[in-house]
Amino acid sequence: MAATDRQAHWEGVYTTKADTEVSWYEDSPELSLTLLREAGLTPEMSVIDIGGGASRLVDALVESGQAHVSVLDLSAAALETAKSRLAGAARTQWIVLDVTAWTPDRQYDFWHDRAAFHFLTTVADQQAYVRVLGTALKDGGKAVIGTFALDGPETCSGLPVARYDAEGLQAVLGEQFKLATTRRHQHTTPWGSIQKLQFSTFEKVGEQSDSLEV
């Protein structure tokens, strides 16, 4: 799917449904917070949430005093929903872009992606994502990436997805990233169905020649 088509799709989702009516909704992002903290996130560090949409993760990070939080999503409507809950959150940066076409203007200590990467089903889009990840993440930085597991759903929001285990995700990310931890997770949708996911944490170990100075 082309980037323009992806943007139109997600804008349509977030302008026709409440954030509590989508399958990926969760009241509290406890798993994401746990994984970020276990990987070493501390308040003075920077973190970006990729495909964050209207997720409550940004609320929790801001409330905990995180020094710099960015949220990137295709849907302006989704980010406006999140922003409306965080009036006056001056430390938060909102980025309305497709991650595959994004040129970061800084580097981050942490990259978080809960169920965005698996919507990139072509090699070209996956490679573009990895290039951006390599540029945006500091050397030694950590990436927490959650996708549908191998036995998870084959589609979501009417779109096909790519399913992974930790080894498959490592193969896509390449030698620049080293797998640190992985765990399976069962997400319960607002209507009670179960979705099986995997969350893997990677450390950036390689150097990127076009990386940005902070």
C-alpha positions, 0 to 999 in steps of 0.5 A: 500500500502506498503511503498516501493510501495508508494515510487516507485509511488511518485518517478514515479510521480515526475520524469515524471511530472513537479511540475506544472502539478500535481493536488495539485500544487499551485502558493503560499501556502497562506492558509498554511502560514495563518493557521500556523501563526494563530496557533502561528508560529513565526520565531524562531520556528521549523516547518516540512512539511510532504509530502512537495514534491516540494511545495512552502511552504518551499520557503516562510518559508525560505524567511520569516526567519524561524529559522529551516525548515524541509521537509519530502517526499517519493520522492527524485526527488520532494525534489531535485526540491524544493532544486534547488530553494533554493540554499544556504538555510542552515537552511533547512533539507531534509528528504527522507523517508516514514513518517510511517517509520521515527524516528525523531531525534529532536522535532518540534514546528509545523507540517504541512501536506497538503494532505499527511495523506489522502493517508494512508488508512489502520489502521496500516499506520494511527497509525504509522503516529500518533505515529511519530507525537506524537514523533516529535511534542513538548508538546504544539506544533501544527499540521496543517493537510489538507485532502480531505473533506468528499465530496472531491475526492475519489482518487488522483494520481491514488490512493484511499484516506481516506476522513475526517471532523475535528471530524473524524480526531480527532478520528484517532489522539486520546486524545493526540491531541486537535482540535483547529480550522478547516476550509473548502477549495476549491483547484483549480487544474492547469486544473481548476477542484475543489477539496474540502478539510478540514484543521484542527489544533491540539495542542499536549496536551498529553505526549509521553513517548519516546519523544525526548529532543531538 
